[in-house]
Amino acid sequence: MNRFFQVACFVCFCTPLYSQNMPAPGNSSSRAETINTSVPPEIAIIPEPVLMTKSSGHFILPENVMVQAVATPEMKFVTDHLQERISTATGSFISASNNAASAAIKLVLNERTNNRLGKEGYQLSVTPTQITMWANTETGLFYAVQTLLQLFPKEIESKDLAKDVQWKVPCVEITDYPRVGWRGLMFDVARHFFTKNEVKQYIDAMSKYKYNILHLHLTDDEGWRLEIKGLPKLTEVGAWNVKKTGSFGEFTPPAADEPRNYGGFYTQDDIKEIIQYAKERFVNILPEIDVPGHSLAVIASYPELSCTPGAENYKVRSGERIMDWSRGAPPIALVDNTLCPANEKVYQFLDSVITQVAALFPFEYIHMGGDEAPKNYWERTPAISDLMKREGLKNMQQVQGYFEKRVQKIVESKGKKFMGWDEIMEDDLSPAAAVMSWRSVNAGIDASLKKHEVVMSPTAYAYLDYMQSDVIAEPKVYASLRLSKSYEFDPIPAGADPQYIKGGQANLWTEQVYNIRQAEYMTWPRAFAIAESVWSPKEKKNWPVFFAKVEQHFKRFDIAETKYAPSVYDPIFKVSRSADKQLLIDLSTEVDGLDIYYSFDNSYPDRFYPKYTDKITAPKDATLLRVITYRGKEPVGRMLNMPIEELNKRVGKR
């Protein structure tokens, strides 16, 4: 639009409440950065900015708002986003122009590059009369907008007009830029299919917190989710299984007559639409085709790609048990879910797939999996024995290494970079192969020292499918990961060669995640913690300050109708035995300032019940402990029901 409106706002004087030696816009000074630990409650920015100075006063949003911005295609993404987010909730009329001296909001591309800001950094200034953002690129201005929106009242998240809200923004000066370049979330759409619009919904949420990479796990034993022209069975057969409800991995095997109509896939046009949607939010899409393991959907579609006789009878997995993990990794396969490294048809198949994936996805990397490939079927396959003799391979790790090297060549022949999970390091691999380190921090450190590009994604901090609270309150998974532990994530760990650490990522595997609401529940708030770990300076991280901000963002998510887990308020149970063999129960909380109330008499405790102060003993005949957390007079935690039998079992495991 080209309409101009006079900007009206209340004028007051901005007096600095504290200062952090803010550089002038466009100044590339590298003067020392200081840390503020007394941010006013109305400022709750996630991830924490590098530098911030709060002043007295506010900018008051007028009814008619002119936005000034240069006219570039990428800038239109930024201004359209700003217009939509502000106008929807506030009702203000937002117009944009590339030449408006009286604009209330200015988006400025630096004429001279500010080296300090890099490609994604920005500066933001809010005064009583104007909001100005500077950056070297449109990407930086998009992130400036995300910070600005977090400075608005929480009602800015409303999908409808919010009434009776004073739309004001505190006066502030911010300089900000990311710690690392790769800031990713992995979304597993293979175990359960998520629609195109649900993927967009996930992109919307992550982009608010300055994530810039969505890793789509597109293939697994439970489904192949991407249309590949010339290979129709991948989606005709491989995209569908039997719908099951209950605990994944423990489902009964489907009967022959049960309909295989649960699942779905993305057409190539769908993928183009998702990529464009992500691009408009400055998010890249990393595609993953998981091979040679996790390939049962492929084998069910094209059994000739297997080493194993009888593969023509295999079906896409519906969640029944197919692996024996009792002896650790790699698992013992009960059915052979691997592509055959000794079969030339496999490499022809992968060439066709990778050719189309490379053409569809503009991102420079293609992730080819490589994790958890069972080898027990390979060990008794004549074709594998022949391959080993012919190529001089000594063990099954080298057999997989042979496979990975051939796949890497295919990927690179399409003009892309090859990436895989850290198992690809088990055999010598070219330094050109990028490694996503998941099994441990040490795997990533080792890969960086061998001059591989590394994305840190360790289970100990970044696996969003893990339980967030006690198993009595969460879907049972093999491990737990609380918010405070995720916040300890350091994408550049001590001992790593930092020049090879591209960044960090959190992963949401969806075996136990059946719908988008549960996906949100498992992602947030732990993705807040990862976002701050990969964006903010390490020295700026502060758990009490961070959690205070998280609670403000819970309120924003309530208004945005985005689900999140309140698990951080749940008490932590520890058990032991007294000298006389009585059960001793030790309760604690993840955050300070909470009181725990409890009962053993099967009633529901509130703050008038006994308050926990020290270890408690379970009465002799008690069968249930109920607990709830309060902050002052308000309940904040969930009512948890802990069977005494369960606590006794846990003592036995110690």
Salt bridges, closest charged atoms under 4 A:
GLU33 OE2 - ARG116 NH2 3.16
GLU42 OE2 - LYS54 NZ 3.99
GLU42 OE1 - HIS58 NE2 3.12
GLU48 OE1 - LYS549 NZ 2.66
ASP80 OD2 - LYS76 NZ 2.72
GLU120 OE1 - ARG183 NH1 2.83
GLU155 OE2 - LYS154 NZ 3.23
GLU157 OE1 - ARG85 NH2 3.03
GLU157 OE1 - LYS208 NZ 2.84
GLU157 OE2 - ARG556 NH1 3.50
ASP188 OD2 - ARG191 NH1 2.96
ASP204 OD1 - ARG281 NE 2.86
ASP220 OD2 - ARG191 NH2 3.39
ASP220 OD2 - HIS217 NE2 2.58
ASP220 OD1 - HIS294 ND1 2.78
ASP221 OD2 - HIS294 ND1 3.86
GLU222 OE1 - ARG191 NE 2.76
GLU222 OE2 - ARG317 NH1 2.98
GLU227 OE2 - LYS229 NZ 3.22
GLU258 OE2 - LYS244 NZ 3.83
ASP270 OD1 - LYS196 NZ 3.34
GLU273 OE1 - LYS196 NZ 3.03
GLU273 OE2 - LYS200 NZ 2.54
GLU280 OE1 - ARG281 NH1 3.63
GLU288 OE1 - HIS215 NE2 2.74
GLU288 OE1 - HIS217 ND1 2.73
GLU288 OE2 - HIS367 ND1 3.71
ASP324 OD1 - ARG321 NH2 3.67
GLU344 OE2 - ARG406 NH1 2.65
ASP351 OD1 - LYS414 NZ 3.06
GLU364 OE1 - LYS417 NZ 3.23
ASP371 OD2 - HIS294 NE2 3.31
GLU372 OE1 - HIS294 NE2 2.91
ASP422 OD1 - ARG439 NE 2.48
GLU426 OE2 - ARG439 NH1 3.03
ASP427 OD2 - LYS405 NZ 3.25
ASP446 OD2 - LYS450 NZ 3.30
GLU453 OE2 - LYS502 NZ 3.93
ASP470 OD1 - ARG650 NH2 2.68
GLU474 OE2 - ARG638 NH2 3.23
GLU488 OE1 - LYS485 NZ 3.47
ASP490 OD1 - ARG179 NH1 2.99
ASP490 OD2 - LYS538 NZ 2.94
GLU511 OE2 - ARG191 NH1 3.32
GLU520 OE1 - ARG517 NH1 3.29
GLU532 OE1 - LYS549 NZ 2.91
GLU551 OE2 - ARG631 NH1 2.84
GLU561 OE1 - LYS159 NZ 3.92
ASP570 OD2 - ARG638 NH2 2.52
GLU590 OE1 - ARG482 NH1 3.07
ASP595 OD1 - LYS611 NZ 4.00
GLU646 OE2 - ARG650 NE 2.79
